[in-house]
Amino acid sequence: MLQEMGGGPGTPTTPAAQTRFSADGFWWWDGSAWKPALSEDRLWRWNGRAWEPSRLPPAGSSGPGAGAAIGITVAVFFGVVVLVSIVVVVILLTMANQFANVFSNVAAALNSP
């Protein structure tokens, strides 16, 4: 009866230990040390018994949100540049007579003996 159940006098009956992964899923515990759960090229993942193709994108690739974030950043940058330009133009237009008066006074002072 023992032979039918897969156990014999020479085979241990302890269940296989479950593989323990780190919280981020990038490491697994082999019983004595943490080992990487992803291959160096991130194309293969250790599932606890064997290597299988990874579902994670390679490290160099960016997700779909990265393009949107770059676009928003560029748009905000140009928006700030346009806003500052408008403020400078408004200031120059409202104070143009005062600037002209200052420059004419300086020019007159430089030309006087």
VENBEL-V433003 format. One record per residue. PHI is phi in whole degrees, 0 to 359 (* if undefined). PSI is psi in whole degrees, -180 to 180 (none if undefined). D_FIRST is the distance of its C-alpha to the first C-alpha in Angstrom with 1 decimal. Layout:
BEGIN
phi=PHI psi=PSI d_first=D_FIRST
phi=PHI psi=PSI d_first=D_FIRST
END
This chain:
BEGIN
phi=* psi=-37 d_first=0.0
phi=296 psi=-38 d_first=3.8
phi=295 psi=-35 d_first=5.4
phi=290 psi=-30 d_first=5.2
phi=274 psi=0 d_first=6.7
phi=94 psi=-1 d_first=9.1
phi=252 psi=143 d_first=9.0
phi=221 psi=179 d_first=9.4
phi=296 psi=-29 d_first=11.8
phi=264 psi=-9 d_first=14.8
phi=258 psi=131 d_first=14.3
phi=288 psi=149 d_first=15.8
phi=257 psi=12 d_first=14.4
phi=286 psi=139 d_first=18.0
phi=291 psi=154 d_first=19.2
phi=294 psi=135 d_first=21.9
phi=292 psi=139 d_first=25.3
phi=284 psi=143 d_first=27.6
phi=286 psi=134 d_first=30.8
phi=255 psi=124 d_first=33.8
phi=256 psi=153 d_first=37.1
phi=290 psi=168 d_first=40.6
phi=298 psi=-34 d_first=42.5
phi=276 psi=-11 d_first=44.5
phi=82 psi=6 d_first=41.5
phi=266 psi=-6 d_first=43.1
phi=224 psi=153 d_first=40.9
phi=225 psi=149 d_first=37.3
phi=264 psi=123 d_first=35.9
phi=264 psi=7 d_first=33.7
phi=107 psi=-22 d_first=33.0
phi=225 psi=-20 d_first=36.2
phi=203 psi=157 d_first=38.9
phi=279 psi=131 d_first=40.0
phi=242 psi=150 d_first=39.9
phi=294 psi=136 d_first=41.8
phi=269 psi=-10 d_first=39.8
phi=243 psi=145 d_first=42.5
phi=291 psi=167 d_first=43.7
phi=300 psi=-35 d_first=47.3
phi=272 psi=2 d_first=48.5
phi=62 psi=21 d_first=46.5
phi=267 psi=-17 d_first=45.2
phi=234 psi=144 d_first=41.5
phi=233 psi=138 d_first=39.3
phi=277 psi=124 d_first=36.2
phi=261 psi=3 d_first=33.6
phi=112 psi=-22 d_first=31.2
phi=231 psi=-32 d_first=29.2
phi=204 psi=165 d_first=32.0
phi=278 psi=136 d_first=35.7
phi=227 psi=159 d_first=36.8
phi=301 psi=136 d_first=40.4
phi=281 psi=146 d_first=42.1
phi=265 psi=-6 d_first=43.6
phi=282 psi=146 d_first=46.3
phi=290 psi=153 d_first=49.7
phi=302 psi=156 d_first=50.9
phi=301 psi=-34 d_first=52.7
phi=281 psi=-19 d_first=56.2
phi=276 psi=150 d_first=56.0
phi=248 psi=152 d_first=57.3
phi=284 psi=-180 d_first=56.2
phi=293 psi=-23 d_first=58.4
phi=284 psi=-19 d_first=59.9
phi=293 psi=-40 d_first=61.4
phi=296 psi=-41 d_first=64.1
phi=294 psi=-40 d_first=65.0
phi=295 psi=-40 d_first=65.3
phi=294 psi=-43 d_first=67.6
phi=299 psi=-43 d_first=69.7
phi=295 psi=-42 d_first=70.2
phi=298 psi=-45 d_first=71.1
phi=296 psi=-42 d_first=73.7
phi=297 psi=-42 d_first=75.1
phi=295 psi=-42 d_first=75.5
phi=300 psi=-50 d_first=77.2
phi=293 psi=-32 d_first=79.7
phi=297 psi=-42 d_first=80.2
phi=294 psi=-41 d_first=81.2
phi=298 psi=-45 d_first=83.5
phi=296 psi=-43 d_first=85.2
phi=298 psi=-45 d_first=85.6
phi=296 psi=-40 d_first=87.2
phi=298 psi=-43 d_first=89.5
phi=296 psi=-43 d_first=90.7
phi=298 psi=-43 d_first=91.4
phi=296 psi=-43 d_first=93.3
phi=296 psi=-43 d_first=95.4
phi=297 psi=-43 d_first=96.2
phi=297 psi=-44 d_first=97.3
phi=295 psi=-39 d_first=99.4
phi=291 psi=-37 d_first=101.1
phi=282 psi=-25 d_first=101.9
phi=249 psi=14 d_first=103.2
phi=301 psi=-43 d_first=104.9
phi=296 psi=-38 d_first=108.4
phi=291 psi=-40 d_first=107.7
phi=296 psi=-43 d_first=106.2
phi=298 psi=-40 d_first=109.3
phi=296 psi=-43 d_first=111.6
phi=297 psi=-46 d_first=109.9
phi=294 psi=-38 d_first=110.1
phi=292 psi=-36 d_first=113.8
phi=294 psi=-39 d_first=114.6
phi=294 psi=-44 d_first=113.0
phi=296 psi=-40 d_first=114.8
phi=294 psi=-39 d_first=118.1
phi=292 psi=-35 d_first=117.6
phi=288 psi=-29 d_first=116.9
phi=272 psi=-13 d_first=120.1
phi=280 psi=146 d_first=122.4
phi=286 psi=none d_first=124.6
END
